[in-house]
Amino acid sequence: MNEKEIIKNLEKYNQPRLINILNKVDEKTKKEILEEVSLINLKEIERLYANIKDTVEVDVGELKPVKSINPDKLSKEELDKYENIGIDILKNNKFAVIIMSGGEGTRLGYNGPKGTLKINVEPKPKYLFEIMADSMQRANKKYGITIPWYIMTSNKNNDKIVEFMEEHNYFGYPKDYVGFFKQGELPLITEDGQLVLDENYRIRKAADGNGSVFKSMRERGVLDEMKEKGIEWVYIGQIDNILLKMVDTLLLGVTIKEGSEIGTRSVFKDFPRERMGTLCLKNGNVKVIEYSEIPEDMIEAKNENGEMLFGESNITCNLFSLKAIDKISLKDLPYHKAHKKYSYMDENCKMVEPSDPNAYKFEYFIFDSFEYFNQISVVRGKREEDFAPIKNKEGVQSPETAVKLYNDYWRRHADERM
């Protein structure tokens, strides 16, 4: 597409601010902006903008609780049966792990990729990537294998993460078994539908959410690589949960035994109105329903044992068959929008720092993939064993709360430590 065609396209899709800027910059900068614009699907941007103001009526449909397996209620024989199925997959080199680490530590007041954050765990402070490497190496030692470990980065932090891992010698993990791949990006859109330029005259974009892992695996060659290696099952988790059970042989065994293509660890809500996404069946398909979307008469509903009906909560601890990933990677998951505050360049090439949210970013969520399958296997975990997230600088889900959970866990499981 030449310059005239690109500008004509900008006019067609109502981007006057960008056109005005193009008329004010030098030829070199103009060429760079036009090259970026040529790679953007402006028709898709127009569609996203059209949906921003839509008020969507939440149709909860027919909600039913999901079936889950509570390990505490299984006999040793049952536990061993499931575990052995999972162990067999590991020992036959059919398993890989992906850690999603595309974000920055902005909410934590940390300047850098979240995985490079060091936290004050016992007996010595460790980086989040170091904690993940330790967990993987424990499994390798236990089962006499080396598990392929992939890290999903973003355009913004990929180089920093690779450099960090090199600098720290991958924390002792075999380098040949570690791979990196970038997730996708989507342009930001202002409240009046305009693309946003940053101070370097680059179109401002944001990583497109953890649900982009599937398409990114296909587009970056990871899916084909796993097929060549004979991988059949992939665990996908987030860098900021420092109790992440990446090599979860119980979940693996349960999922295979039940004939599911997806398995997930849940934690049970502490109280009915806890602000956590709820795993349930909606019109027969597994969904994660936001706490605010569950009908009032169902929030407090209980089963015959007096337990909450809708208590199983999503904590992004997910297992997928490679066949499932292959299928999902060809689907278009729905976008979720977030209203954020971003600096932008006005039509006079001056940077503006807004005081309120002024633009939208768009993301895919990994749990939206569940709806393509008739069932998923759910194994109930425990907060003190499986869920120590670091999301906020202070208070709930902060480094302080996560470190306490982590330290308490390893005091109870000291015999399993390396």
C-alpha positions in Angstrom: 0.0 0.0 0.0 1.5 3.4 -1.0 1.2 6.7 0.9 -1.9 7.9 -0.9 -3.7 4.6 -0.3 -2.8 4.6 3.4 -4.0 8.2 3.9 -7.2 7.4 2.0 -7.7 4.4 4.3 -7.2 6.7 7.3 -9.9 9.1 6.0 -12.2 6.2 5.3 -11.9 5.0 8.9 -12.2 8.4 10.5 -8.6 9.1 11.8 -8.3 12.9 11.4 -5.9 13.4 14.3 -3.3 11.1 12.7 -3.8 12.7 9.3 -3.1 16.2 10.8 0.0 14.9 12.5 1.3 13.4 9.2 0.9 16.8 7.7 3.2 18.4 10.4 6.1 15.9 10.7 9.2 15.5 8.6 9.4 13.0 5.8 11.4 10.4 7.8 8.9 10.4 10.7 6.0 10.4 8.2 7.3 7.3 6.5 7.7 5.5 9.8 4.2 6.3 10.9 2.8 5.2 7.5 4.6 1.9 7.7 3.1 1.2 11.1 -0.4 2.2 9.9 -0.1 -0.1 6.9 0.2 -3.1 9.3 -3.0 -2.2 11.3 -6.4 -3.6 10.4 -8.3 -0.3 10.5 -11.6 -2.1 9.7 -11.1 -4.1 12.9 -10.3 -0.9 14.9 -13.5 0.6 13.6 -15.5 -2.5 14.8 -13.9 -2.4 18.2 -14.7 1.3 18.6 -18.3 0.7 17.6 -18.6 -1.9 20.4 -17.1 0.3 23.1 -20.3 2.2 23.9 -22.5 -0.8 23.5 -24.3 -1.8 26.7 -24.4 -5.6 26.6 -27.2 -7.3 28.5 -25.7 -10.1 30.5 -27.5 -13.3 29.6 -26.6 -15.7 32.3 -28.7 -18.4 30.6 -29.2 -21.6 32.6 -26.4 -21.7 35.2 -25.4 -24.9 36.9 -22.5 -25.6 39.2 -19.5 -27.5 37.8 -18.5 -30.9 39.0 -15.2 -30.9 40.8 -12.9 -33.4 42.5 -11.8 -32.6 46.0 -8.5 -34.4 46.7 -9.3 -34.4 50.4 -12.2 -36.7 49.7 -10.2 -39.3 47.7 -8.7 -42.4 49.1 -5.0 -43.0 48.8 -5.7 -45.6 46.1 -7.7 -43.2 44.1 -5.1 -40.5 44.4 -2.3 -42.9 43.4 -4.3 -44.0 40.3 -4.7 -40.4 39.1 -1.1 -39.5 40.0 0.3 -42.5 38.1 -1.5 -41.5 34.9 0.0 -38.1 35.1 3.5 -39.4 36.0 3.3 -41.7 32.9 2.8 -38.6 30.7 5.8 -36.8 32.2 8.1 -39.8 31.9 7.2 -40.3 28.3 8.2 -36.6 27.6 4.6 -35.6 26.5 4.3 -32.6 28.8 5.4 -28.9 28.6 4.9 -25.8 30.6 4.1 -22.2 29.6 4.5 -19.3 32.0 2.7 -16.1 30.8 4.9 -13.1 31.6 3.9 -10.4 29.2 3.2 -7.8 31.8 5.1 -5.1 33.7 5.2 -4.5 37.4 3.5 -1.1 37.1 0.8 -1.8 39.7 3.5 -2.9 42.1 5.4 0.3 41.7 8.2 -1.8 40.0 9.9 -0.7 36.8 10.5 -3.8 34.8 9.0 -7.2 33.8 7.1 -8.7 36.7 9.1 -11.9 36.6 12.3 -10.0 37.4 10.9 -8.7 40.7 12.7 -10.0 43.7 10.7 -10.8 46.8 11.7 -11.5 50.4 11.0 -15.2 50.7 12.8 -17.5 53.1 15.6 -18.6 53.4 16.8 -15.9 50.9 15.1 -13.4 48.6 14.3 -14.7 45.1 13.1 -13.4 41.8 9.8 -14.6 40.5 11.5 -16.4 37.5 13.8 -18.0 40.0 10.9 -19.4 42.0 9.4 -20.8 38.8 12.8 -22.4 37.8 13.1 -24.0 41.3 9.7 -25.5 40.9 10.4 -27.0 37.5 13.8 -28.3 38.7 12.2 -30.1 41.6 9.9 -31.9 39.2 12.7 -32.8 36.9 14.7 -34.3 39.8 11.7 -36.1 41.2 10.8 -37.8 37.9 14.2 -38.0 36.2 13.2 -35.8 33.2 13.7 -32.4 31.8 10.4 -30.6 31.0 10.3 -28.1 28.1 9.7 -24.6 29.6 8.3 -21.8 27.5 7.9 -18.2 28.6 5.3 -15.9 26.8 6.7 -12.4 26.7 5.5 -9.2 25.0 7.1 -6.8 22.6 7.6 -4.4 25.5 9.5 -6.8 27.8 10.8 -9.7 25.6 14.4 -8.4 25.3 14.6 -7.5 29.0 13.4 -11.0 30.0 15.8 -12.9 27.7 18.7 -10.7 28.8 17.7 -11.2 32.5 17.5 -15.0 32.1 20.9 -15.1 30.3 22.4 -12.9 33.0 21.2 -15.3 35.7 22.1 -18.4 33.7 18.4 -19.5 33.6 18.7 -20.1 37.4 20.3 -23.4 36.6 17.6 -24.6 34.2 19.0 -26.2 31.0 19.0 -23.4 28.5 18.2 -25.7 25.6 14.9 -26.5 27.2 13.8 -22.9 27.6 11.9 -21.1 24.8 10.5 -17.6 24.5 7.7 -16.3 22.4 5.9 -13.0 22.2 2.1 -12.4 22.6 0.3 -10.1 20.3 -0.6 -6.5 20.6 -3.6 -4.3 19.8 -3.7 -0.5 19.3 -5.3 1.7 21.9 -8.4 3.6 20.9 -9.4 6.9 22.4 -12.9 7.7 23.5 -13.5 9.4 20.1 -12.2 6.5 18.1 -8.7 7.8 17.4 -5.4 5.8 17.3 -2.9 7.0 19.9 0.7 8.2 19.2 3.3 8.2 21.9 6.2 10.7 22.4 8.3 8.8 19.8 5.6 9.1 17.1 4.9 5.4 17.5 1.3 4.0 17.6 0.7 3.1 21.2 -0.3 -0.5 21.6 -0.9 -2.8 24.5 -0.4 -6.6 25.0 -3.6 -8.4 24.0 -4.2 -10.4 27.2 -3.5 -13.9 28.4 -6.0 -15.4 26.0 -3.7 -14.6 23.1 -1.4 -17.4 24.1 -3.1 -19.8 21.7 -2.8 -17.7 18.6 0.7 -16.6 19.6 1.7 -20.3 19.9 0.6 -20.9 16.4 2.0 -17.7 14.9 5.4 -18.0 16.6 5.9 -21.6 15.7 5.6 -23.0 19.3 2.6 -25.2 18.4 4.5 -26.8 15.5 7.6 -27.2 17.7 5.6 -29.0 20.4 4.0 -31.3 17.8 7.5 -32.3 16.6 8.6 -33.0 20.2 5.6 -35.3 20.8 4.1 -33.0 23.4 0.5 -33.9 24.2 -0.3 -31.8 27.3 0.6 -28.2 28.2 0.2 -26.5 31.5 -0.3 -22.7 31.2 0.0 -20.5 34.3 0.9 -16.9 35.3 4.2 -15.6 36.5 2.7 -13.8 39.5 1.3 -16.8 41.4 4.3 -17.9 43.4 2.6 -21.1 44.6 1.8 -22.1 41.0 1.7 -25.9 40.7 3.1 -26.2 37.2 3.8 -29.9 37.2 0.4 -31.0 38.5 0.3 -34.8 38.1 -3.0 -35.1 39.9 -4.7 -32.6 37.6 -3.1 -34.3 34.6 -4.3 -37.7 35.7 -7.9 -36.5 36.5 -8.2 -34.7 33.2 -7.0 -37.7 31.2 -9.1 -40.2 33.2 -12.3 -38.1 32.7 -11.7 -37.8 29.0 -11.4 -34.0 29.1 -9.2 -31.8 26.9 -8.9 -29.1 29.5 -8.3 -29.3 33.2 -8.1 -26.5 35.8 -7.3 -26.0 39.5 -9.9 -24.0 41.4 -10.1 -22.6 44.9 -13.4 -22.4 46.7 -14.8 -19.1 47.7 -14.4 -18.0 51.3 -17.8 -16.4 51.2 -20.6 -16.1 48.5 -19.9 -12.5 47.4 -16.1 -12.8 47.2 -14.9 -11.0 44.1 -13.7 -13.9 42.1 -14.7 -15.3 38.7 -16.9 -18.4 39.2 -16.6 -21.6 37.2 -20.0 -22.9 36.2 -22.0 -24.4 33.4 -23.9 -21.9 31.3 -26.3 -23.5 28.9 -24.3 -26.7 29.1 -20.9 -25.1 28.4 -18.2 -24.4 31.0 -17.8 -20.7 31.6 -16.2 -18.3 34.0 -18.9 -15.9 35.2 -17.9 -12.7 36.9 -19.2 -12.5 40.5 -21.3 -9.5 39.5 -23.1 -11.4 36.8 -24.5 -14.3 38.9 -28.2 -13.8 39.6 -28.9 -12.6 43.2 -30.9 -15.7 44.0 -28.0 -18.0 43.1 -25.3 -16.2 45.0 -26.3 -17.7 48.3 -27.6 -21.0 46.9 -26.3 -24.1 48.6 -26.4 -27.8 47.9 -27.7 -30.6 50.1 -24.5 -30.6 52.1 -24.8 -26.9 52.9 -21.9 -25.9 50.6 -22.1 -23.0 48.1 -23.4 -24.2 44.7 -21.3 -21.6 42.9 -18.1 -21.6 44.9 -15.5 -23.0 42.5 -13.3 -20.0 41.4 -10.9 -19.6 38.5 -7.3 -18.9 39.4 -5.7 -19.3 35.9 -4.1 -22.7 36.7 -4.9 -24.5 33.5 -4.0 -27.6 31.6 -4.7 -28.1 27.9 -4.2 -31.0 25.5 -2.2 -29.9 22.5 -5.2 -30.9 20.4 -7.3 -28.4 22.3 -4.7 -25.6 21.9 -4.6 -26.4 18.1 -8.4 -26.0 18.0 -8.6 -22.8 20.0 -5.7 -21.2 18.1 -7.9 -21.0 15.1 -10.8 -19.4 16.9 -11.5 -15.7 17.5 -12.0 -15.3 21.3 -14.2 -12.3 22.3 -12.5 -9.0 23.2 -12.7 -7.5 26.7 -12.2 -3.7 27.0 -10.5 -1.8 29.8 -10.7 2.0 30.2 -7.3 3.3 31.1 -5.3 6.5 31.3 -2.6 7.0 28.6 -0.6 10.0 27.5 -1.1 10.9 23.8 0.0 13.2 21.1 -2.5 15.8 20.0 -2.9 17.0 16.4 -0.2 19.7 17.0 2.3 17.1 18.0 2.2 18.1 21.7 2.0 15.4 24.4 -1.0 15.5 26.6 -1.1 13.9 30.1 -4.8 13.2 30.9 -6.0 13.3 34.5 -8.7 10.7 33.9 -9.0 7.5 31.8 -9.1 8.5 28.1 -8.5 5.4 26.0 -9.4 1.7 25.7 -7.2 -1.3 25.5 -8.5 -4.7 24.3 -7.6 -8.1 25.6 -8.5 -11.8 25.2 -9.0 -13.9 28.3 -7.8 -17.4 28.5 -11.0 -18.7 30.2 -13.1 -17.7 27.2 -11.6 -20.8 25.5 -13.5 -23.1 27.8 -16.8 -22.6 26.0 -15.6 -24.5 22.9 -15.6 -27.8 25.0 -18.4 -29.7 26.5 -16.6 -30.4 29.7 -13.4 -29.6 31.6 -12.0 -31.3 34.6 -11.9 -29.3 37.8 -9.6 -30.2 40.7 -10.2 -28.2 43.9 -7.0 -26.7 45.2 -6.4 -24.8 48.4 -5.4 -21.1 48.7 -2.6 -22.0 51.1 -1.2 -24.6 48.7 -2.0 -23.2 45.2 -2.7 -19.5 45.1 -0.3 -16.8 46.2 -0.7 -14.1 43.6 1.1 -10.8 43.4 -1.2 -8.2 41.8 -1.1 -5.1 44.1 1.6 -3.0 45.8 -0.1 -3.3 49.2 -3.0 -5.1 50.8 -4.7 -8.1 49.3 -2.7 -10.0 46.7 0.5 -8.0 47.4 4.1 -9.2 47.8 3.6 -9.2 51.6 0.6 -11.5 51.5 2.1 -13.8 48.8 5.4 -14.1 50.7 3.6 -15.1 53.8 1.7 -17.8 52.0 4.9 -19.0 50.3 6.9 -19.2 53.5 4.1 -20.9 55.4 3.8 -23.5 52.6 7.5 -24.4 52.7 7.6 -24.6 56.4 4.9 -27.3 56.1 6.6 -29.0 53.1 10.3 -28.6 54.1 11.0 -32.3 53.1 10.1 -31.5 49.5 12.5 -28.6 49.1 15.6 -28.8 47.0 
